[in-house]
Amino acid sequence: MLDKRYMTLSTLAETKSYTKAANQLFITQPAVSQQIKSLEDELNLKLVDVTNRKIKLTDVGKKLATYVKQIDLESSKVIEQLQNANKERSLKLGCTLSLSSTLLPQFISQLSSTTKVITTEINNTDHILQNIRDGKVDFGLIEGNFNKDEFDSIFLRKEQFICVTNPTVNLQSPTTIENIFNQSILIRERGSGSREIFENWLGTQNYQIEDFKHIVEIASPNVIIKLLEQNFGISFIYESLVRDEIKTGKLKRLAIKGFEITHPINLVFMKNSYFSDTYLKIARSIFPQANFGFKNNPNGKA
């Protein structure tokens, strides 16, 4: 178990207040100050700055607090696993909205034979990453970008990212990005992986979302698909989400010159997790080619 001073630092990082940290830890405010000072002296590091009575962790302090939080969460999971060694396990997994109708069912179906309780959290990339940090989910199925210094990952597969519209839309294919700026674009909310992917590509062309005539932000990929079927606007989406609609002619793929994006899908978890081998085993039960990290996935910021 970690020295209590480290846990005090972690609590201070969350509360940003000596008083609130003291109340949460059931100790006095001077005790919090003494523990932080003792830790700074022992490590010979400046962990906390106090300016005009405002608490701010240094960059080193933030990194250490993040590490402490991860160790605490991992320790709790290990102890729980040991205490319930003879019981059927439970898993908490997060999944982005774009993958919830394609990838998530495969995981649930595979895990149901070995896992008694499966809890899922479906949200955008930013929320899933935060839930991983907070220990609310064990791992996340993510197509959005994440910090390699903070998270480890298992590469699952690649997904094609395409432009889609209604077949009745009078646009030549292929066309240029400039030719579709007069269209209404259906785009996911900020914090979603698919929006970030498209915005990053637009940036390489020296454009931005605001260059479109109308912008409609929608949190649900299913709603976007329904609106496209009703001949409302265009969208950029994963091909697997609209494969059936394209096949049946309800939607069509619109080729954009210079727009060729194949993006990696990853299973993401906290860096150096004790359970990394377990996650790899789960991933390979569904995707035999699944591999750790970025060695086999050099462009794999998913």
C-alpha positions in Angstrom: 0.0 0.0 0.0 1.1 3.6 -0.7 2.4 5.9 2.1 -0.5 8.0 3.3 1.4 11.1 2.2 0.9 10.1 -1.4 -2.8 9.6 -0.9 -2.9 13.1 0.7 -1.3 14.5 -2.4 -3.8 12.7 -4.6 -6.7 14.0 -2.6 -5.3 17.5 -2.7 -5.0 17.3 -6.5 -8.7 16.5 -6.7 -10.0 19.1 -4.1 -7.4 21.9 -4.8 -8.0 22.9 -1.2 -6.1 22.1 2.0 -9.4 22.4 3.9 -11.4 20.2 1.6 -8.6 17.6 1.5 -8.4 17.6 5.3 -12.2 17.1 5.6 -12.1 14.3 3.1 -9.2 12.5 4.8 -10.6 13.2 8.4 -7.4 14.9 9.5 -6.6 18.5 10.3 -5.5 21.1 7.7 -2.0 21.5 9.3 -1.6 17.8 9.0 -2.2 18.0 5.3 0.4 20.7 5.0 2.9 18.8 7.0 2.4 15.6 5.0 2.9 17.5 1.7 6.0 19.3 3.0 7.4 16.0 4.3 6.9 14.4 0.9 8.5 17.3 -0.9 11.5 17.2 1.4 11.9 13.4 1.0 11.6 13.5 -2.8 13.5 16.8 -3.2 10.7 17.9 -5.5 8.4 20.9 -5.5 4.9 19.4 -5.7 2.5 22.3 -4.7 2.5 26.0 -5.2 0.4 28.3 -3.1 -0.2 31.8 -4.5 -2.7 34.2 -3.0 -4.1 31.3 -1.0 -4.8 29.4 -4.2 -3.5 25.8 -4.5 -1.9 24.7 -7.7 0.1 21.5 -8.2 3.3 21.8 -10.2 3.7 19.8 -13.3 5.7 17.2 -11.3 3.0 17.2 -8.6 0.3 16.6 -11.2 2.2 13.6 -12.7 2.9 12.1 -9.3 -0.8 12.6 -8.3 -2.0 10.9 -11.5 0.4 8.0 -10.9 -0.7 7.6 -7.2 -4.4 7.6 -8.3 -3.7 4.9 -10.8 -1.8 2.7 -8.3 -4.6 3.1 -5.8 -7.2 2.1 -8.4 -5.2 -0.9 -9.6 -4.5 -2.0 -6.0 -8.2 -2.0 -5.3 -8.9 -4.1 -8.4 -6.1 -6.6 -7.6 -7.4 -7.0 -4.0 -11.0 -7.4 -5.3 -9.8 -10.1 -7.7 -7.9 -12.0 -5.0 -10.9 -11.8 -2.6 -13.2 -13.1 -5.3 -10.9 -15.6 -6.9 -13.5 -18.4 -6.7 -16.3 -16.3 -8.0 -17.2 -15.4 -11.6 -15.6 -12.2 -12.6 -17.2 -8.9 -13.5 -16.0 -6.3 -16.1 -16.8 -2.7 -16.7 -16.1 -1.5 -20.2 -16.6 1.8 -22.0 -17.3 2.3 -25.7 -17.7 5.3 -27.9 -21.0 5.9 -29.6 -19.6 5.3 -33.0 -18.5 1.8 -32.0 -21.5 0.8 -29.8 -23.6 -0.7 -32.6 -20.7 -2.5 -34.4 -17.9 -3.5 -32.0 -19.5 -3.5 -28.6 -22.0 -6.4 -29.4 -19.0 -8.6 -30.3 -17.3 -8.0 -27.0 -20.5 -8.5 -24.9 -21.3 -11.8 -26.8 -17.7 -13.1 -26.3 -17.5 -12.1 -22.6 -20.9 -13.3 -21.6 -19.6 -16.9 -21.5 -16.9 -16.1 -18.9 -18.1 -13.0 -17.1 -21.0 -12.9 -14.8 -21.6 -9.2 -14.7 -20.8 -6.9 -17.7 -21.3 -3.2 -17.2 -21.1 -0.9 -20.1 -20.7 2.9 -20.4 -21.4 4.4 -23.8 -20.3 8.0 -24.4 -17.9 10.0 -26.5 -14.1 9.6 -26.5 -13.4 12.3 -23.9 -15.9 10.9 -21.4 -14.7 7.3 -21.8 -11.0 8.4 -21.3 -12.0 10.2 -18.1 -14.0 7.2 -16.9 -10.8 5.1 -17.4 -8.8 7.6 -15.4 -11.4 7.6 -12.6 -11.6 3.8 -12.5 -15.2 3.7 -13.5 -14.5 1.4 -16.4 -11.7 -1.1 -16.8 -11.0 -0.3 -20.5 -12.5 1.5 -23.4 -13.2 0.7 -27.0 -12.1 4.0 -28.7 -11.6 5.4 -32.1 -10.7 8.9 -30.9 -7.2 10.3 -30.1 -5.6 9.6 -26.7 -2.4 10.4 -24.9 0.2 7.6 -25.4 2.0 8.8 -22.3 -1.1 8.3 -20.1 -2.7 5.3 -21.7 -1.7 1.9 -23.1 -3.6 0.4 -26.0 -4.3 -2.8 -27.9 -4.8 -2.3 -31.7 -7.9 -4.2 -32.8 -8.6 -3.2 -36.4 -8.7 -0.4 -38.9 -11.9 1.4 -39.9 -12.5 3.5 -43.1 -13.8 7.0 -42.5 -16.0 8.2 -45.4 -18.2 11.0 -46.6 -21.9 10.0 -46.9 -25.0 11.6 -48.3 -28.4 10.8 -49.7 -28.4 9.4 -53.3 -30.6 12.2 -54.5 -28.0 14.9 -53.6 -26.8 16.4 -56.9 -23.0 16.2 -56.3 -20.5 14.6 -58.6 -18.2 11.9 -57.1 -15.4 12.5 -56.7 -15.6 16.1 -55.8 -13.6 18.6 -53.7 -14.1 19.7 -50.2 -14.7 23.2 -51.4 -17.7 22.0 -53.5 -19.5 20.7 -50.4 -19.2 23.7 -48.2 -22.6 24.9 -49.4 -24.1 21.8 -47.8 -25.5 21.3 -44.3 -23.0 19.1 -42.4 -24.2 16.7 -39.7 -21.3 16.5 -37.2 -20.8 14.8 -33.8 -20.4 16.9 -30.7 -17.1 18.2 -29.4 -15.2 15.5 -27.5 -16.2 12.7 -30.0 -13.4 10.9 -31.8 -15.0 11.1 -35.2 -15.4 14.8 -35.0 -11.8 15.2 -34.0 -10.6 13.0 -36.9 -12.5 15.1 -39.4 -11.5 18.5 -37.8 -7.8 17.4 -37.9 -8.1 16.6 -41.6 -9.8 19.9 -42.4 -7.0 21.6 -40.6 -4.4 20.0 -42.9 -6.4 21.6 -45.8 -6.5 25.0 -44.0 -10.2 24.8 -43.4 -12.5 24.4 -40.4 -16.0 23.2 -39.6 -17.3 26.7 -39.7 -16.6 26.9 -43.5 -19.8 24.8 -44.0 -23.1 26.6 -44.8 -25.0 25.0 -41.9 -23.6 23.0 -39.0 -25.8 20.6 -37.1 -24.2 18.9 -34.0 -25.8 15.6 -33.1 -24.5 13.2 -30.4 -26.1 10.1 -31.9 -24.7 8.4 -35.0 -28.1 6.7 -35.5 -29.9 10.0 -35.6 -27.3 11.3 -38.2 -28.0 8.2 -40.4 -31.7 8.8 -40.2 -31.4 12.4 -41.2 -29.2 11.4 -44.1 -31.8 9.0 -45.2 -34.3 11.8 -45.1 -32.1 13.8 -47.5 -30.8 16.2 -44.9 -27.2 17.2 -45.4 -23.9 15.2 -45.6 -21.8 13.6 -42.9 -18.4 12.0 -42.3 -18.7 8.7 -40.6 -17.3 5.2 -40.2 -18.1 3.0 -43.2 -19.2 0.1 -41.0 -22.0 2.2 -39.5 -23.6 2.8 -43.0 -22.5 -0.3 -44.9 -26.0 -1.7 -45.1 -27.6 1.6 -46.0 -25.1 2.1 -48.9 -25.6 -1.5 -50.1 -29.4 -1.1 -50.2 -29.1 2.4 -51.9 -30.6 4.4 -49.0 -27.3 6.3 -48.8 -24.3 6.8 -51.1 -20.6 7.3 -50.5 -19.3 10.6 -51.8 -15.6 10.5 -52.7 -13.7 13.7 -51.7 -10.4 14.3 -53.5 -7.5 14.0 -51.0 -9.8 12.5 -48.4 -8.5 9.0 -47.7 -8.7 8.1 -44.0 -8.3 4.7 -42.5 -8.3 5.0 -38.7 -7.2 2.5 -36.0 -9.7 1.2 -33.4 -8.1 0.5 -30.0 -8.8 -1.1 -26.7 -7.5 1.5 -24.3 -6.6 1.3 -20.6 -4.3 3.0 -18.0 -0.6 2.8 -18.8 1.3 -0.1 -17.2 -1.9 -1.7 -15.9 -1.5 -4.9 -13.9 -4.4 -6.3 -16.0 -2.8 -5.6 -19.4 -2.3 -9.2 -20.2 -6.0 -9.9 -19.3 -7.1 -7.2 -21.7 -4.9 -8.6 -24.5 -6.4 -12.1 -23.9 -9.9 -10.6 -24.2 -9.1 -8.7 -27.3 -7.5 -11.7 -29.0 -10.6 -13.8 -28.3 -12.4 -11.5 -30.7 -9.6 -10.2 -32.9 -6.8 -12.8 -33.1 -4.5 -10.3 -34.7 -4.8 -7.8 -31.7 -1.5 -6.4 -30.6 -0.2 -4.2 -27.8 0.8 -0.6 -28.4 2.0 1.2 -31.4 4.9 -1.0 -32.6 2.6 -2.6 -35.2 0.5 0.5 -35.4 2.9 3.5 -36.1 0.0 5.9 -36.9 -2.1 4.5 -34.1 -3.2 7.5 -32.2 -6.8 6.3 -32.1 
